[in-house]
Amino acid sequence: MIFAHPNYFFLLLLLVPIIAWYFYKLRKSQASLQISASQGFDKAPVSYKVYLRHLPFVLRIGVLGLLIVVLARPQSSNSWHNSTTEGIDIVLSIDVSTSMLAEDLKPNRLGASKDVAASFIKSRPNDNIGLVVFAGESFTQCPLTTDHVVLLNLLNDLQCGMIEDGTAIGHGLATSVQRLKESQAKSKVIILLTDGSNNRGEISPVTAAEIARTFGVRVYTVAVGTKGTAPYPFQTAMGIQYQNVPVEIDEQTLTKIADITGGKYFRATNNKALKEIYQEIDLLEKTKISVQEYSKKQEEYLLFALIALLILLLEILLRNTLLRNIP
């Protein structure tokens, strides 16, 4: 337990003169009675009240002490602290173009990708993980973090059409490398997931792969989609209508990206294949990373205030009943 205002404990020094004044006043206020001899009182019983006559004052001092503790604001000791943990730095780079709405994976390509990615994040609590999304352009949805609750919430918010449509694989990869280039981890990984071929952006996927290799980043490329055709929902005047559209994935480029960076290319035709891809990453080398965590402080003064109130009520009760002084 810590105290927000520990200087208030200096007020405890005020209790010393209060106690001294009490005993000084007690000596001056003793009643006296003149008698010829005291032998007749030697065997007289002593009331328990004699032993408790100072109890109200002790209780009053206790109340003052507890009030000083309340003023010092006791708190639970949660705070910022640094620690080290084992893990790797990973960026999930996910395609959110409208073609990800195809339903050859269930519920659709993007939904399946989000579900498997969420399970992967939950299984790796010690990793720094970031999230980059791309379509016709790219941006960082979440920087590298070990706060996976925030990361999962941002992952859940992904939807097709959130940025300009298209497939800028080179831009998505370059943005992901930007997130990792300052990383000190021995293992830096990008999982790039797409269902198409590069048709937007000024950066070619191969150039972005060369940049990734320069910074020691390994890229796992994942092509999502069945072979042949896939059912795709179209909005019509009669509601949602499905049409089978051809699946066109530039596997050659994705394979080249993986080869340049020392990664591996995967083709995910179903949800099970996606899970197997993430299991491959578990074999990566791990390294120590620095983590800064924060826990909210909890005020603990209420208990001391309640105890002080109860003691004060007890003191008032005793002073006016059993231990009442008659002038």
VOGU-3710 file (C-alpha; in Angstrom, 3 decimals, decimal comma):
1> mifahpnyff> 0,000/0,000/0,000  1,198/3,510/-0,823  0,030/6,980/0,245  -0,746/9,861/-2,109  0,079/12,492/0,559  2,525/10,927/3,067  3,487/14,367/4,437  0,246/14,378/6,405  1,784/11,811/8,760  3,734/14,674/10,350
11> lllllvpiia> 0,395/15,618/11,927  0,857/12,598/14,196  3,391/14,706/16,111  0,483/16,856/17,292  -0,763/13,900/19,306  2,222/14,202/21,648  1,214/17,604/23,166  -2,416/16,452/23,277  -1,452/13,398/25,359  0,796/15,535/27,580
21> wyfyklrksq> -2,014/18,063/28,158  -4,394/15,232/29,073  -2,150/13,908/31,850  -1,354/17,409/33,061  -5,033/18,248/33,289  -5,744/14,865/34,947  -3,344/15,619/37,794  -4,831/19,071/38,363  -8,414/17,830/38,430  -8,061/15,065/41,046
31> aslqisasqg> -10,660/15,379/43,811  -9,513/15,081/47,461  -11,222/14,181/50,722  -9,719/14,697/54,201  -10,182/11,781/56,581  -8,449/10,742/59,807  -7,308/7,317/58,571  -7,618/5,225/55,328  -7,305/1,723/56,777  -11,037/1,189/56,486
41> fdkapvsykv> -10,872/1,493/52,714  -7,994/-0,954/52,148  -10,286/-3,942/51,448  -12,921/-2,021/49,537  -13,613/-3,544/46,043  -12,214/-1,670/43,046  -14,668/-1,081/40,229  -13,737/-2,098/36,654  -14,502/1,498/35,690  -11,285/2,535/37,425
51> ylrhlpfvlr> -9,263/0,504/34,922  -11,271/1,847/31,953  -11,315/5,501/32,976  -8,712/6,415/30,291  -10,390/4,377/27,523  -12,422/7,289/26,023  -9,256/9,342/25,648  -7,414/6,414/24,015  -10,312/5,968/21,598  -10,308/9,686/20,788
61> igvlgllivv> -6,559/9,557/20,029  -7,194/6,517/17,803  -9,836/8,449/15,852  -7,448/11,346/15,277  -4,743/8,944/14,094  -7,105/7,254/11,619  -8,271/10,632/10,275  -4,657/11,522/9,581  -4,269/8,241/7,684  -7,373/9,150/5,647
71> larpqssnsw> -5,863/12,559/4,812  -2,715/10,771/3,582  -4,937/8,907/1,046  -3,894/5,245/1,221  -3,954/3,556/-2,196  -3,259/0,146/-3,647  0,260/-0,048/-5,021  -0,641/-0,509/-8,715  1,467/1,697/-10,993  3,619/1,770/-14,125
81> hnsttegidi> 6,320/-0,857/-14,075  8,734/-2,347/-16,566  9,323/-6,044/-17,120  10,815/-8,340/-19,718  9,074/-11,212/-21,417  9,705/-13,710/-24,188  8,212/-13,102/-27,626  8,576/-12,001/-31,218  7,370/-8,897/-33,035  4,582/-9,626/-35,500
91> vlsidvstsm> 2,528/-7,435/-37,803  -0,691/-8,799/-39,247  -1,221/-7,179/-42,658  -4,785/-7,897/-43,788  -6,492/-7,169/-47,095  -9,867/-5,424/-46,600  -10,785/-4,942/-50,242  -14,385/-5,721/-51,188  -13,340/-9,022/-52,795  -12,801/-10,302/-49,239
101> laedlkpnrl> -16,596/-10,562/-48,994  -16,534/-13,703/-51,153  -17,992/-16,630/-49,238  -15,774/-19,529/-50,267  -14,600/-19,322/-46,631  -17,207/-18,963/-43,886  -18,728/-16,593/-43,035  -16,615/-14,864/-45,704  -12,904/-14,414/-46,389  -12,526/-11,408/-44,099
111> gaskdvaasf> -14,646/-12,920/-41,323  -12,664/-16,162/-41,399  -9,386/-14,217/-41,407  -10,464/-12,161/-38,399  -11,577/-15,237/-36,432  -8,352/-17,148/-36,985  -6,212/-14,053/-36,349  -8,067/-13,441/-33,059  -7,376/-17,010/-31,912  -3,729/-16,591/-32,875
121> iksrpndnig> -3,416/-13,351/-30,879  -4,998/-14,942/-27,803  -2,571/-17,874/-27,960  0,515/-15,605/-27,967  0,149/-13,283/-24,933  3,880/-12,457/-24,809  4,253/-11,191/-28,374  4,292/-7,624/-29,599  1,631/-7,687/-32,300  0,499/-4,902/-34,620
131> lvvfagesft> -2,217/-4,610/-37,255  -1,998/-3,043/-40,722  -4,861/-2,992/-43,214  -4,747/-2,326/-46,913  -6,962/-2,136/-49,979  -6,368/0,653/-52,495  -4,182/2,268/-49,811  -2,859/1,194/-46,433  -2,667/2,415/-42,844  -1,777/1,169/-39,375
141> qcplttdhvv> -4,861/0,046/-37,490  -2,837/-0,749/-34,346  0,917/-0,289/-33,666  2,960/-3,024/-32,024  1,559/-3,703/-28,571  1,211/-6,340/-25,892  -2,190/-4,894/-24,951  -4,068/-7,566/-26,840  -7,466/-6,477/-25,542  -7,151/-3,231/-27,492
151> llnllndlqc> -5,698/-5,097/-30,464  -8,597/-7,563/-30,568  -11,134/-4,733/-30,414  -9,466/-2,992/-33,367  -9,291/-6,281/-35,261  -13,001/-6,814/-34,681  -13,712/-3,363/-36,193  -12,229/-4,319/-39,577  -14,675/-4,311/-42,462  -14,547/-4,206/-46,227
161> gmiedgtaig> -14,926/-0,743/-47,689  -13,377/1,082/-44,730  -10,764/2,523/-47,123  -10,560/3,096/-50,879  -11,048/-0,152/-52,789  -8,312/-1,959/-54,679  -5,378/-4,211/-53,768  -2,153/-2,361/-52,964  -0,067/-5,273/-51,704  3,168/-3,287/-51,994
171> hglatsvqrl> 1,769/-0,461/-49,861  0,440/-2,872/-47,248  3,806/-4,606/-46,991  5,750/-1,324/-46,873  3,545/0,049/-44,079  4,065/-3,176/-42,122  7,842/-2,917/-42,522  7,645/0,664/-41,256  6,100/-0,671/-38,030  8,956/-3,167/-37,551
181> kesqakskvi> 12,071/-1,355/-38,732  12,901/0,074/-35,280  12,215/-3,218/-33,503  15,069/-4,764/-31,472  13,569/-8,252/-31,578  15,603/-11,028/-33,151  12,504/-12,344/-34,919  10,441/-9,832/-36,894  7,548/-11,271/-38,838  4,826/-10,026/-41,166
191> illtdgsnnr> 1,814/-12,168/-41,975  0,444/-10,701/-45,187  -3,003/-11,954/-46,100  -4,681/-11,159/-49,404  -7,073/-12,673/-51,953  -5,953/-10,896/-55,118  -3,090/-9,409/-57,082  -1,427/-6,021/-56,810  -3,347/-3,424/-58,852  -2,879/-0,175/-56,915
201> geispvtaae> -0,105/1,876/-55,316  3,283/3,222/-56,343  5,326/0,593/-54,463  5,642/-2,794/-56,101  5,341/-5,871/-53,846  8,831/-7,078/-54,820  10,389/-3,704/-53,921  8,626/-3,771/-50,565  9,949/-7,301/-50,030  13,506/-6,096/-50,686
211> iartfgvrvy> 13,009/-3,379/-48,066  11,713/-5,976/-45,608  14,793/-8,125/-46,155  17,022/-5,099/-45,496  15,487/-4,727/-42,023  15,606/-8,466/-41,292  11,846/-8,941/-41,548  10,483/-12,341/-42,536  7,210/-12,303/-44,493  4,664/-15,087/-44,502
221> tvavgtkgta> 2,288/-14,572/-47,433  -1,167/-16,073/-47,288  -3,438/-16,315/-50,315  -7,063/-16,673/-49,250  -9,572/-18,240/-51,615  -10,527/-21,474/-53,299  -9,303/-22,468/-56,729  -11,641/-21,723/-59,630  -14,653/-19,630/-58,683  -16,191/-18,364/-55,439
231> pypfqtamgi> -19,706/-17,161/-54,531  -19,800/-13,371/-54,185  -22,791/-11,355/-52,856  -24,145/-8,571/-55,093  -26,702/-6,011/-53,924  -29,622/-5,837/-56,375  -33,134/-4,418/-56,391  -34,324/-7,875/-55,398  -31,910/-8,042/-52,445  -28,629/-9,928/-52,121
241> qyqnvpveid> -27,896/-12,154/-55,111  -24,914/-14,496/-55,382  -22,776/-15,002/-58,435  -19,750/-17,196/-58,912  -16,747/-15,020/-59,744  -13,276/-16,218/-60,785  -10,591/-16,348/-58,076  -7,529/-14,525/-59,354  -4,550/-14,593/-56,974  -1,012/-13,661/-57,983
251> eqtltkiadi> 0,621/-16,667/-56,358  3,880/-16,081/-58,204  4,391/-12,648/-56,635  3,348/-13,820/-53,187  5,759/-16,726/-53,402  8,553/-14,381/-54,484  7,894/-12,073/-51,520  8,200/-15,017/-49,146  11,371/-16,310/-50,826  13,109/-12,892/-50,777
261> tggkyfratn> 12,483/-12,428/-47,042  13,091/-16,020/-45,933  9,435/-16,620/-45,177  6,950/-19,033/-46,677  3,944/-18,896/-48,990  0,636/-20,516/-48,075  -2,631/-21,026/-49,908  -5,643/-21,063/-47,572  -8,665/-22,569/-49,235  -10,538/-23,071/-45,962
271> nkalkeiyqe> -10,510/-22,095/-42,289  -8,489/-25,138/-41,273  -5,673/-24,156/-43,619  -5,550/-20,695/-42,034  -5,083/-22,227/-38,578  -2,236/-24,408/-39,827  -0,492/-21,329/-41,202  -0,395/-19,676/-37,794  0,901/-22,868/-36,184  3,984/-22,530/-38,389
281> idllektkis> 4,846/-19,222/-36,712  5,022/-20,892/-33,298  8,301/-22,454/-34,427  9,974/-19,060/-34,730  12,857/-18,031/-32,462  11,805/-15,956/-29,476  13,606/-13,019/-27,900  13,220/-10,902/-24,778  11,233/-7,698/-25,164  10,643/-4,861/-22,709
291> vqeyskkqee> 7,061/-4,388/-21,582  5,606/-1,401/-19,736  2,360/-2,167/-17,945  -0,059/0,049/-16,085  -2,676/-0,761/-13,490  -5,129/1,801/-12,192  -4,653/2,921/-8,572  -7,387/2,047/-6,095  -8,292/4,399/-3,230  -8,318/2,566/0,121
301> yllfaliall> -9,218/5,383/2,556  -12,868/4,373/2,974  -12,080/1,466/5,326  -10,018/3,699/7,635  -12,760/6,347/7,639  -15,417/3,791/8,600  -13,276/2,401/11,427  -12,684/5,950/12,708  -16,445/6,620/12,682  -17,206/3,430/14,614
311> illleillrn> -14,541/4,188/17,243  -15,864/7,756/17,637  -19,403/6,483/18,192  -18,107/3,984/20,758  -16,163/6,708/22,560  -19,219/9,003/22,733  -21,366/6,118/24,004  -18,924/5,157/26,782  -18,298/8,771/27,801  -22,003/9,400/28,290
321> tllrnip> -22,996/6,073/29,897  -20,675/3,671/31,697  -17,679/5,981/31,981  -19,495/9,216/32,547  -17,746/11,737/34,805  -19,761/13,634/37,369  -18,332/17,127/38,052
//
